[in-house]
């Protein structure tokens, strides 16, 4: 049976998922192609964020396969991400293990997060994606995200210069 033949459940994150979420974040970050961060946040930072998300019922979702977190998507209120940010704008983050990509898992995660954001009263969801990440941009556009602006170029840990794009989905 291949991964795309397996029906993986999308569910809200729980406190027992913290280490698995962190492990996924570290693995995707280590690829060096999807984040301007040279290192993922420490486990303690992730733990605090997930504890707050669970407590406040924020839209943080995971996909688990054989006891391993293989994908996640989350939208934290912008006010958590930057001073003066809005409580009604969600800032999206997403990670999917390489071997689980392009099988509909990202779309399933995003759909769950978007529906949760609508129900929670968010007015929009923002994200940033690299210009070179055509599969992700295509997925976001298919779900209704539109390009807002180009953000300042950044240099990845590997030395590659990337052009981040800010996209938004109005809810």
HUNOR-V556934 format. One record per residue. N is the residue number from 0. RES is the residue in three letters. PHI is phi in radians with two decimals (* if undefined). Layout:
BEGIN
n/res/phi
N/RES/PHI
N/RES/PHI
END
This chain:
BEGIN
n/res/phi
0/UNK/*
1/UNK/-1.57
2/UNK/-1.03
3/UNK/-1.26
4/UNK/-1.59
5/UNK/-1.58
6/UNK/-1.50
7/UNK/-1.68
8/UNK/-1.45
9/UNK/-1.60
10/UNK/-2.56
11/UNK/-1.18
12/UNK/-1.20
13/UNK/-2.17
14/UNK/-1.09
15/UNK/-1.26
16/UNK/-1.60
17/UNK/-0.98
18/UNK/-1.14
19/UNK/-1.14
20/UNK/-1.10
21/UNK/-1.08
22/UNK/-1.06
23/UNK/-1.06
24/UNK/-1.01
25/UNK/-1.10
26/UNK/-1.12
27/UNK/-1.19
28/UNK/-1.08
29/UNK/-1.15
30/UNK/-1.12
31/UNK/1.32
32/UNK/-2.03
33/UNK/-2.15
34/UNK/-2.54
35/UNK/-1.37
36/UNK/-1.22
37/UNK/-1.37
38/UNK/-2.43
39/UNK/-1.25
40/UNK/-1.08
41/UNK/-1.08
42/UNK/-0.91
43/UNK/-1.10
44/UNK/-1.20
45/UNK/-1.07
46/UNK/-1.03
47/UNK/-1.08
48/UNK/-1.13
49/UNK/-1.24
50/UNK/-1.04
51/UNK/-1.17
52/UNK/-1.09
53/UNK/-1.15
54/UNK/-1.05
55/UNK/-1.67
56/UNK/0.99
57/UNK/-1.35
58/UNK/-1.31
59/UNK/-2.21
60/UNK/-2.17
61/UNK/-2.33
62/UNK/-2.11
63/UNK/-2.04
64/UNK/-2.38
65/UNK/0.89
66/UNK/1.37
67/UNK/-2.03
68/UNK/-1.27
69/UNK/-1.96
70/UNK/-2.85
71/UNK/-2.65
72/UNK/-2.58
73/UNK/-2.58
74/UNK/-2.30
75/UNK/-1.57
76/UNK/-0.99
77/UNK/-0.96
78/UNK/-1.09
79/UNK/-1.41
80/UNK/-1.67
81/UNK/-2.71
82/UNK/-1.04
83/UNK/1.41
84/UNK/-1.24
85/UNK/-1.50
86/UNK/-1.38
87/UNK/-1.75
88/UNK/-1.91
89/UNK/-1.56
90/UNK/-1.90
91/UNK/-1.51
92/UNK/-2.29
93/UNK/-2.69
94/UNK/-2.48
95/UNK/-2.41
96/UNK/-0.97
97/UNK/-0.85
98/UNK/-1.27
99/UNK/-1.82
100/UNK/-1.33
101/UNK/1.10
102/UNK/-2.17
103/UNK/1.57
104/UNK/-1.22
105/UNK/-1.09
106/UNK/-1.10
107/UNK/-1.12
108/UNK/-1.08
109/UNK/-1.10
110/UNK/-1.05
111/UNK/-1.12
112/UNK/-1.12
113/UNK/-1.09
114/UNK/-1.09
115/UNK/-1.10
116/UNK/-1.04
117/UNK/-1.04
118/UNK/-1.15
119/UNK/-1.55
120/UNK/1.53
121/UNK/-1.13
122/UNK/-1.65
123/UNK/-2.82
124/UNK/-2.22
125/UNK/-1.90
126/UNK/-2.67
127/UNK/-2.18
128/UNK/-2.51
129/UNK/-1.32
130/UNK/-0.90
131/UNK/-1.29
132/UNK/-1.54
133/UNK/-1.06
134/UNK/-1.05
135/UNK/-1.17
136/UNK/-1.04
137/UNK/-1.08
138/UNK/-1.06
139/UNK/-1.07
140/UNK/-1.11
141/UNK/-1.07
142/UNK/-1.54
143/UNK/1.84
144/UNK/-1.21
145/UNK/-2.15
146/UNK/-1.28
147/UNK/-1.70
148/UNK/-2.90
149/UNK/-1.49
150/UNK/-1.62
151/UNK/-1.05
152/UNK/-1.00
153/UNK/-2.34
154/UNK/-1.88
155/UNK/-1.30
156/UNK/-1.00
157/UNK/-1.37
158/UNK/1.71
159/UNK/-1.27
160/UNK/-1.60
161/UNK/-2.13
162/UNK/-1.86
163/UNK/-1.36
164/UNK/-2.14
165/UNK/-1.65
166/UNK/-2.16
167/UNK/-2.45
168/UNK/-2.02
169/UNK/-1.37
170/UNK/-1.80
END
